[in-house]
Amino acid sequence: MKILVDTNILISALLYPNSVPSQALLRIAGSHELILSDYNIAELRRVARDKFEKKQPDIDVLLASLPYTLISAPLSPQKLISDPKDAPILNAAIIEDVDIIISGDKHFRALELERPKVLTAAQFMELTN
């Protein structure tokens, strides 16, 4: 199963290694095909630089510890999601034909798409127990 995680999941895993998002990320990486977009990684680096400067070196450690497929996120505007900052991630998920997007973002959760399915980290953990 192909699963794309949004940037908030990566940030949570970086800041809180024992959190549900971190556990979900590890479960995905161990049992599924983890998909990350170049947009996610750039956003993760930007947020860490702006808000969690001391965590910047940990980004490379986190990414090096995860087996993932890196994809390009098209920046072209789409009308599928209300927050334009989330559009590249959704575009990438649709183009890559992922099965699930893991996100706690209300804009993703409001989507009513058949595919990809949108789950929170907790929903994913419950579903895969």
N, C-alpha and C positions, 0 to 999 in steps of 0.2 A: 504494500500500500504506500502511495506517495503522500507525504504529509509536509505541508509548508507551515512554518511557525512565523508569527508576526514579530516585530521588533520588541514589543512589550514582553513577550515570553523570553527573548534573549536577555533583555535588561534584568528581568526578575531572576533568571538563572545566574547572571553575573553577580548581582548584588546579594542574592539569598540562595546559596547553594543547596540548602535543604528544603526549599519551597516546593509546592506542588508544581509550578511551572518548570522548575529545574528537574524534578523527578519525571515529568512528562517528556521533557526534552531528551533525557537519558533513555527513557523507554522507547521513544521514537527512533533514536539513533541506533539502539540495540536490536530492534525488531522490525523496523520499517525503513523506507527510503526517505531520509530527511532532506528536504529541499529548502535552501536558503537563497534569497535573491541578493544581487549586488546592492540593491536599494536598502534592504534590511541591514546589511553589514555596514554600509555607509552611515545609515541613520544611527545604528548602535554606536559607532565610533564618534559621531557628532554629539550624541547625548552624553556619552561618557566624558568627552572633552569638555563640554559645557557644564555638566552637573556633578560628575564623579571622576574628576581628573586622576585621582589615585588608583582608579580601577582600570585605566587605559591599558597597562601592560597585561592585565588579566584577560582582556579580549582575545589576544593572540593565543593564550593558553586555552581558553574555552574553545575557540574555533579549531585549534589543533587537536583537541581531544575528541572532537565529533567527526564521524564520517558523514559527509553531506555532499549533495550535488549542488553546485553553484549555478544559478541561472540569471539571465539578464531580465530586469524588470522594465518593460516599456513605459515611458513617461507620458504616452499619449492619453489625453483625457477620455474618460469613460463616464457614462451616466449611471452605472450600476450601484455606486456607493456614494453616500452623501458627503464624505470627507475626501477632498481631492488628494490629501497626503496619503490616504490609504489606497488610492486607485492603482499606483504602480504594483503594489503587492498583490492586489486582486487580479490585475491584468496578468502578472507573471503566473499566478496560480491557474488561471484559466488556460493560458497558452501552454503551460507545462502539463495540463490535464491532471492536476493533483486531485486526490480523493478527498482530503480534509485540510482545512485551514484551522490551526490552533490559535485562538485569539480571545482575549478578554475584552477587546475593544467593542464598544456599543455599536459602532458603525458596521463592523463585521457581523455582530450578532443579529442586527436588524435585517440582514440579507435573507431573502427567502429563495435561495438557489437550491436546486436539486443536487448540483455538483459544481464546485466542491462544497461539501458539507462543512459548516462552521461549528466548531466545538470549543468550549473553554478547556483549559488544562485539566480542571477537575472532572469535567464530563468525559474527557478522553481517558483519564486514569480509571474512572468508574467503568467505562465501556470495555476497557482492555484488561480488567482484573480477572 
